[in-house]
């Protein structure tokens, strides 16, 4: 039962919660960037091909995003505190079990699926709770919390390289299991806020009284509509273009995080310096990400965010051509700095643009479908690149050419499609194109514990969902 000692929004404890959210984001969203450190070790341990080894980081990262709708259900049912602690326990369990794996398929299930799902529960719930604690300073709170992602990207590769030398990958995974338990500590800090308890207890008893088969089917249908907005996908052309464009873009976007370290080591760069490359990206993002978020939030750019996002994706794709041209360490450092600029732009704009395209009262359900489809691309991307490596005798340059192709073509597709849609648009037409909005707003209130201002909280929950 929820304790009756409640915290006040915007109070002193809110800043402690902000710190807990920052640490949780660093532990979870920052982690997938260090998986490239273990790529060669895992490949040798299991005598696996590049494609087979690539399934581990792809499953981990895909679950980190695909679990969003399930996380929303858990938050609505049990609250943010319990969900964060559950996520920390699952992430820890997955890494500890992964350290004892004897086959790659076991690693996929433990350190991939279980850990990825646990990290999803922890980080999304830690973002959601900021919506309950902050009202006037909500934008500032989200910007500060997102710095945790950059700190994680900076520190995880350095820690991984250090532990890998002394303990091997199995010992390192075991230590990581202990590190992820800190999410439980952060979750314990997330005390419930005063308005979030009252609606919960009154709604629980009436539900079981109406449980015939048609009622269950109708409830399932409403739940799917609430969390996965297929109706918006049918009726909103802008949402279709954006979702398809981002899915295509994601086939190339995560590849540098997985293959940059093996690429540098393959060309003779020292292991420590190769791991430092990912940390350079993370350190640069500590400053670039909040700046990009604040600039993207300005009203001056409100009508042009989708074009700025396309431009950021285009620059990201062009940047990867620099990496493919040379593997000299100084060139790679310059590449990391350029990559950080475009990466921070993509991270800051990806959900801002979605918010511009979709009505706010349907944003949560639109985001649920968006992240699930996005996770499909994340799942496919690294194994596809690994297959390319296997067929080209480990020529890593082709991986970066592949990444550039997907990013540049996606950017041109989105930019051109948005221009064409804008020419077709007439005043008053966008409201019709958004699709029917009937009973869903009242349904969405079930996702969060506070019916007052719930839409804003849903927006806050997902503002930095795929920050990496």
DOLUMVO-755412 format. One record per residue (C-alpha): residue in one letter; x, y, z. Coordinates in steps of 0.1 Angstrom, whole numbers, plus 2048, in hexadecimal, padded with zeros to 3 digits. Layout:
<rs>
("A"; (X; Y; Z))
...
</rs>
This chain:
<rs>
("X"; (800; 800; 800))
("X"; (80C; 823; 7F7))
("X"; (81B; 835; 816))
("X"; (807; 853; 822))
("X"; (825; 86A; 826))
("X"; (824; 87F; 807))
("X"; (83C; 898; 7F7))
("X"; (833; 8BA; 7EB))
("X"; (838; 8C3; 7C6))
("X"; (853; 8DD; 7C0))
("X"; (860; 8D8; 7E3))
("X"; (884; 8D1; 7EF))
("X"; (880; 8AC; 7E9))
("X"; (879; 8B2; 7C4))
("X"; (89D; 8BA; 7BE))
("X"; (8A8; 89A; 7CF))
("X"; (890; 888; 7B8))
("X"; (8A0; 89A; 79B))
("X"; (8C2; 88E; 7A5))
("X"; (8B5; 86A; 7A8))
("X"; (8A6; 86E; 785))
("X"; (8C7; 87B; 777))
("X"; (8DA; 85D; 786))
("X"; (8C0; 844; 77A))
("X"; (8C3; 852; 756))
("X"; (8E9; 84F; 757))
("X"; (8E7; 82B; 763))
("X"; (8CD; 820; 749))
("X"; (8CD; 835; 72A))
("X"; (8F3; 83A; 72B))
("X"; (8FA; 815; 72D))
("X"; (8F4; 808; 709))
("X"; (910; 81E; 6FC))
("X"; (92A; 809; 70E))
("X"; (91F; 7E8; 6FF))
("X"; (938; 7ED; 6E2))
("X"; (954; 7E9; 6FC))
("X"; (94A; 7C5; 701))
("X"; (944; 7BD; 6DC))
("X"; (965; 7AD; 6D4))
("X"; (967; 79A; 6F5))
("X"; (945; 78B; 6F1))
("X"; (94C; 782; 6CD))
("X"; (96C; 76F; 6D8))
("X"; (95B; 75F; 6F6))
("X"; (93E; 750; 6E3))
("X"; (950; 74C; 6C2))
("X"; (934; 75F; 6B1))
("X"; (931; 774; 691))
("X"; (92D; 79A; 691))
("X"; (908; 796; 68A))
("X"; (902; 77D; 6A6))
("X"; (914; 793; 6BF))
("X"; (902; 7B2; 6B4))
("X"; (8E1; 7A3; 6C0))
("X"; (8EB; 7AA; 6E4))
("X"; (8ED; 7D0; 6E3))
("X"; (8CF; 7D1; 6CB))
("X"; (8B8; 7BD; 6E2))
("X"; (8C4; 7D2; 700))
("X"; (8BD; 7F3; 6F0))
("X"; (89D; 7E8; 6DF))
("X"; (88E; 7DD; 701))
("X"; (899; 7FE; 710))
("X"; (880; 80F; 6F9))
("X"; (866; 7F4; 6F1))
("X"; (85C; 7F0; 716))
("X"; (84D; 813; 717))
("X"; (828; 80A; 715))
("X"; (82D; 7EE; 730))
("X"; (840; 807; 746))
("X"; (822; 820; 743))
("X"; (80A; 805; 74E))
("X"; (820; 7FD; 76C))
("X"; (824; 821; 776))
("X"; (7FE; 826; 775))
("X"; (7F9; 807; 78A))
("X"; (815; 808; 7A3))
("X"; (824; 82A; 7A1))
("X"; (847; 837; 797))
("X"; (859; 82C; 7B6))
("X"; (851; 807; 7B3))
("X"; (857; 807; 78D))
("X"; (879; 816; 790))
("X"; (883; 7FE; 7AB))
("X"; (875; 7E0; 797))
("X"; (889; 7EC; 779))
("X"; (8A9; 7EE; 78D))
("X"; (8A4; 7CB; 79B))
("X"; (89E; 7BD; 777))
("X"; (8BC; 7CF; 768))
("X"; (8D2; 7C2; 784))
("X"; (8C4; 79E; 781))
("X"; (8CA; 79E; 75B))
("X"; (8EE; 7A9; 75E))
("X"; (8F6; 791; 77A))
("X"; (8E6; 774; 767))
("X"; (8F8; 77F; 747))
("X"; (91A; 77B; 758))
("X"; (913; 756; 75B))
("X"; (907; 750; 737))
("X"; (917; 735; 722))
("X"; (906; 73D; 701))
("X"; (8FD; 75C; 6EF))
("X"; (8D8; 754; 6EF))
("X"; (8D9; 754; 715))
("X"; (8EA; 776; 714))
("X"; (8CF; 783; 6FE))
("X"; (8B5; 779; 717))
("X"; (8C7; 785; 737))
("X"; (8DD; 7A3; 730))
("X"; (8C9; 7AC; 711))
("X"; (8A4; 7A7; 717))
("X"; (8A1; 7A8; 73E))
("X"; (8BA; 7C3; 743))
("X"; (8AC; 7D8; 727))
("X"; (889; 7D5; 734))
("X"; (894; 7DE; 758))
("X"; (8A7; 7FD; 74B))
("X"; (887; 808; 739))
("X"; (872; 806; 758))
("X"; (88C; 819; 76C))
("X"; (893; 836; 755))
("X"; (870; 83D; 748))
("X"; (862; 83C; 76B))
("X"; (87D; 854; 777))
("X"; (873; 86C; 75C))
("X"; (84E; 869; 763))
("X"; (852; 872; 788))
("X"; (861; 894; 77E))
("X"; (83F; 89D; 770))
("X"; (82F; 898; 793))
("X"; (84A; 8AB; 7A6))
("X"; (850; 8C8; 78E))
("X"; (837; 8E0; 77E))
("X"; (846; 902; 77B))
("X"; (86A; 8F5; 776))
("X"; (861; 8D7; 762))
("X"; (875; 8E0; 742))
("X"; (894; 8E8; 758))
("X"; (890; 8C7; 76B))
("X"; (88F; 8B3; 74B))
("X"; (8AC; 8C5; 73C))
("X"; (8C1; 8BF; 75C))
("X"; (8B6; 89A; 75E))
("X"; (8C1; 894; 73A))
("X"; (8E5; 89D; 744))
("X"; (8E5; 87B; 756))
("X"; (8E4; 86A; 733))
("X"; (903; 87D; 728))
("X"; (915; 875; 749))
("X"; (90C; 850; 744))
("X"; (919; 850; 720))
("X"; (93A; 860; 72D))
("X"; (940; 849; 74B))
("X"; (932; 827; 741))
("X"; (94D; 820; 725))
("X"; (969; 82A; 73C))
("X"; (95C; 814; 759))
("X"; (957; 7F7; 740))
("X"; (97A; 7F9; 732))
("X"; (989; 7FA; 755))
("X"; (975; 7DD; 762))
("X"; (979; 7C8; 743))
("X"; (99F; 7C8; 746))
("X"; (99E; 7BC; 76B))
("X"; (97F; 7A6; 76D))
("X"; (977; 79B; 749))
("X"; (954; 7A0; 73A))
("X"; (944; 788; 753))
("X"; (951; 799; 772))
("X"; (948; 7BB; 762))
("X"; (924; 7B0; 75C))
("X"; (923; 7A4; 780))
("X"; (92E; 7C6; 78D))
("X"; (915; 7D7; 776))
("X"; (8FA; 7C3; 787))
("X"; (903; 7D4; 7A7))
("X"; (905; 7F6; 797))
("X"; (8E2; 7F3; 789))
("X"; (8D5; 7EC; 7AD))
("X"; (8DB; 812; 7B2))
("X"; (8BB; 817; 79E))
("X"; (8A9; 807; 7BB))
("X"; (8B9; 821; 7D2))
("X"; (8AE; 83D; 7BA))
("X"; (88B; 82E; 7B9))
("X"; (888; 82E; 7DF))
("X"; (88E; 854; 7DE))
("X"; (86F; 859; 7C8))
("X"; (855; 85F; 7E3))
("X"; (831; 863; 7D8))
("X"; (824; 887; 7D2))
("X"; (805; 892; 7E5))
("X"; (7EB; 893; 7C8))
("X"; (7F6; 871; 7BA))
("X"; (7E6; 85A; 7D4))
("X"; (7C1; 863; 7D6))
("X"; (7B4; 858; 7B4))
("X"; (7C6; 837; 7B5))
("X"; (7B3; 825; 7D2))
("X"; (790; 830; 7C7))
("X"; (793; 821; 7A4))
("X"; (79F; 7FE; 7AD))
("X"; (780; 7ED; 7BB))
("X"; (766; 7F4; 79F))
("X"; (77B; 7E3; 784))
("X"; (775; 7BE; 78D))
("X"; (74F; 7C2; 78E))
("X"; (74C; 7C4; 768))
("X"; (761; 7A9; 759))
("X"; (74E; 796; 73E))
("X"; (762; 78B; 71F))
("X"; (756; 7A8; 709))
("X"; (760; 7C1; 725))
("X"; (783; 7B2; 726))
("X"; (787; 7B5; 701))
("X"; (77B; 7D9; 702))
("X"; (793; 7E1; 71E))
("X"; (7B0; 7D1; 70A))
("X"; (7A6; 7E6; 6EC))
("X"; (7A5; 806; 700))
("X"; (7C7; 7FE; 710))
("X"; (7D6; 7F8; 6ED))
("X"; (7C7; 819; 6E1))
("X"; (7D3; 82B; 700))
("X"; (7F7; 81F; 6FD))
("X"; (7FB; 818; 6D7))
("X"; (7EB; 832; 6C0))
("X"; (7E4; 81F; 6A0))
("X"; (7C7; 837; 699))
("X"; (7DF; 854; 697))
("X"; (7F6; 840; 680))
("X"; (7D9; 83B; 668))
("X"; (7CC; 85E; 668))
("X"; (7EA; 875; 66E))
("X"; (800; 877; 650))
("X"; (81B; 88B; 663))
("X"; (81D; 870; 67D))
("X"; (820; 855; 662))
("X"; (83D; 868; 651))
("X"; (84F; 86F; 671))
("X"; (84B; 84B; 67F))
("X"; (857; 83C; 65F))
("X"; (874; 855; 65C))
("X"; (880; 84F; 67F))
("X"; (87D; 829; 67B))
("X"; (893; 82B; 65C))
("X"; (8AB; 843; 66D))
("X"; (8AF; 82D; 68C))
("X"; (8BD; 811; 675))
("X"; (8DC; 826; 673))
("X"; (8DC; 83D; 692))
("X"; (8E8; 824; 6AE))
("X"; (903; 813; 699))
("X"; (920; 82A; 6A4))
("X"; (919; 823; 6C9))
("X"; (91D; 7FE; 6C2))
("X"; (939; 7FD; 6A8))
("X"; (94F; 81C; 6AE))
("X"; (965; 80B; 6C8))
("X"; (96A; 7EA; 6B4))
("X"; (970; 7FF; 695))
("X"; (98C; 813; 6A7))
("X"; (99C; 7F4; 6B6))
("X"; (99B; 7E2; 695))
("X"; (9B0; 7FF; 687))
("X"; (9CA; 7FD; 6A3))
("X"; (9BD; 817; 6BB))
("X"; (9C5; 80E; 6DF))
("X"; (9A8; 7FF; 6F3))
("X"; (9A7; 81B; 70D))
("X"; (9A8; 836; 6F2))
("X"; (98D; 824; 6DF))
("X"; (976; 823; 6FE))
("X"; (97E; 848; 703))
("X"; (96D; 850; 6E2))
("X"; (94A; 847; 6EF))
("X"; (952; 85B; 70F))
("X"; (95A; 87A; 6F9))
("X"; (938; 878; 6EA))
("X"; (928; 875; 70C))
("X"; (93C; 892; 71B))
("X"; (934; 8A9; 6FE))
("X"; (90F; 8A1; 702))
("X"; (910; 8AC; 727))
("X"; (911; 8D0; 719))
("X"; (901; 8CC; 6F7))
("X"; (8E2; 8B8; 700))
("X"; (8D3; 8D1; 719))
("X"; (8DC; 8EE; 701))
("X"; (8CB; 8DC; 6E4))
("X"; (8AC; 8D5; 6F9))
("X"; (8A8; 8F9; 704))
("X"; (8AD; 906; 6E1))
("X"; (895; 8ED; 6D2))
("X"; (87B; 8F7; 6EC))
("X"; (87B; 91C; 6E1))
("X"; (85A; 928; 6D1))
("X"; (86E; 937; 6B4))
("X"; (875; 913; 6A7))
("X"; (853; 905; 6AD))
("X"; (849; 904; 689))
("X"; (86B; 8F8; 67C))
("X"; (874; 8DC; 695))
("X"; (86D; 8C0; 67D))
("X"; (885; 8D0; 663))
("X"; (89F; 8D5; 67E))
("X"; (89C; 8B1; 687))
("X"; (8A1; 8A6; 663))
("X"; (8BF; 8BD; 661))
("X"; (8CE; 8AD; 681))
("X"; (8C9; 88A; 673))
("X"; (8D9; 895; 652))
("X"; (8F7; 8A3; 664))
("X"; (8FA; 883; 679))
("X"; (8FB; 86E; 659))
("X"; (915; 885; 649))
("X"; (92A; 884; 668))
("X"; (92D; 85E; 666))
("X"; (93E; 861; 644))
("X"; (95B; 873; 656))
("X"; (95F; 854; 66C))
("X"; (95E; 83D; 64E))
("X"; (979; 851; 63D))
("X"; (994; 84D; 657))
("X"; (99B; 839; 677))
("X"; (9B7; 850; 684))
("X"; (9B1; 857; 6A9))
("X"; (9B1; 87D; 6A4))
("X"; (998; 87A; 687))
("X"; (982; 864; 69D))
("X"; (983; 87E; 6BA))
("X"; (978; 899; 6A1))
("X"; (95D; 881; 695))
("X"; (950; 87C; 6B8))
("X"; (94D; 8A2; 6BE))
("X"; (93A; 8A7; 69E))
("X"; (925; 889; 6A4))
("X"; (91C; 896; 6C7))
("X"; (90E; 8B6; 6B8))
("X"; (8F6; 8A5; 6A0))
("X"; (8EE; 88A; 6BA))
("X"; (8E3; 8A4; 6D4))
("X"; (8CD; 8B4; 6B9))
("X"; (8BC; 893; 6B1))
("X"; (8B7; 88B; 6D6))
("X"; (8A9; 8AD; 6DF))
("X"; (891; 8AF; 6C1))
("X"; (884; 88B; 6BD))
("X"; (867; 88E; 6D5))
("X"; (862; 8B3; 6D1))
("X"; (859; 8AD; 6AD))
("X"; (842; 891; 6B6))
("X"; (830; 8A8; 6CE))
("X"; (82C; 8C2; 6B2))
("X"; (81C; 8A8; 69B))
("X"; (805; 896; 6B3))
("X"; (7EA; 8A5; 6CA))
("X"; (7F7; 8A7; 6EE))
("X"; (7D9; 893; 6FC))
("X"; (7E4; 876; 6E5))
("X"; (809; 87B; 6E9))
("X"; (80F; 85E; 701))
("X"; (7FD; 844; 6EC))
("X"; (80E; 852; 6CC))
("X"; (830; 84F; 6DE))
("X"; (828; 82B; 6E9))
("X"; (824; 820; 6C5))
("X"; (841; 836; 6BA))
("X"; (85A; 826; 6D3))
("X"; (84E; 803; 6CC))
("X"; (854; 807; 6A6))
("X"; (875; 819; 6AD))
("X"; (880; 7FB; 6C2))
("X"; (87B; 7E4; 6A4))
("X"; (894; 7F9; 691))
("X"; (8AC; 7F9; 6AE))
("X"; (8A9; 7D3; 6B0))
("X"; (8B1; 7CE; 68C))
("X"; (8CD; 7E8; 687))
("X"; (8EC; 7D9; 698))
("X"; (8E7; 7B5; 68C))
("X"; (8E2; 7C3; 668))
("X"; (903; 7D6; 66C))
("X"; (913; 7B7; 67A))
("X"; (908; 7A3; 65C))
("X"; (917; 7BD; 646))
("X"; (938; 7BA; 659))
("X"; (937; 794; 655))
("X"; (932; 796; 62F))
("X"; (94E; 7B1; 62B))
("X"; (969; 7A1; 640))
("X"; (966; 7B9; 65D))
("X"; (968; 7D9; 648))
("X"; (959; 7F1; 662))
("X"; (958; 80E; 649))
("X"; (93A; 7FE; 639))
("X"; (927; 800; 65B))
("X"; (92C; 826; 65B))
("X"; (922; 829; 637))
("X"; (903; 815; 63F))
("X"; (8FB; 82C; 65D))
("X"; (900; 84A; 647))
("X"; (8E9; 83C; 62C))
("X"; (8CC; 836; 644))
("X"; (8D0; 858; 656))
("X"; (8D3; 86D; 636))
("X"; (8B7; 85C; 623))
("X"; (8A0; 85E; 642))
("X"; (8A8; 883; 646))
("X"; (8A1; 88B; 621))
("X"; (881; 876; 622))
("X"; (874; 888; 641))
("X"; (87E; 8AB; 636))
("X"; (86E; 8A6; 613))
("X"; (84F; 896; 620))
("X"; (849; 8B1; 63A))
("X"; (84D; 8CC; 61F))
("X"; (833; 8BA; 609))
("X"; (81B; 8B6; 626))
("X"; (81E; 8DA; 62F))
("X"; (816; 8E5; 60C))
("X"; (7F6; 8CF; 60C))
("X"; (7EB; 8DC; 62E))
("X"; (7CF; 8F5; 631))
("X"; (7C4; 909; 64F))
("X"; (7AE; 8F3; 665))
("X"; (7B8; 8D3; 654))
("X"; (7D2; 8C8; 66E))
("X"; (7B7; 8C4; 689))
("X"; (7A4; 8AB; 673))
("X"; (7C3; 898; 669))
("X"; (7CD; 891; 68D))
("X"; (7B1; 876; 68F))
("X"; (793; 873; 6A5))
("X"; (799; 87B; 6CA))
("X"; (77C; 86E; 6DE))
("X"; (77E; 85C; 6FF))
("X"; (7A4; 858; 700))
("X"; (7AC; 877; 715))
("X"; (798; 869; 732))
("X"; (7A8; 847; 72D))
("X"; (7CB; 856; 72E))
("X"; (7C6; 863; 751))
("X"; (7C9; 83E; 75C))
("X"; (7ED; 83E; 752))
("X"; (7F7; 856; 76C))
("X"; (7ED; 85B; 790))
("X"; (7E4; 87F; 78E))
("X"; (7C6; 888; 779))
("X"; (7CE; 8AD; 77B))
("X"; (7E7; 8B6; 760))
("X"; (7EC; 892; 755))
("X"; (7F3; 89B; 731))
("X"; (810; 8B0; 73B))
("X"; (81E; 894; 750))
("X"; (81C; 87C; 733))
("X"; (82F; 895; 71E))
("X"; (84A; 898; 739))
("X"; (84D; 872; 73C))
("X"; (859; 86E; 719))
("X"; (86C; 88E; 711))
("X"; (88E; 87D; 713))
("X"; (884; 859; 70D))
("X"; (89E; 851; 6F2))
("X"; (8B8; 86A; 6FB))
("X"; (8D4; 855; 6EF))
</rs>
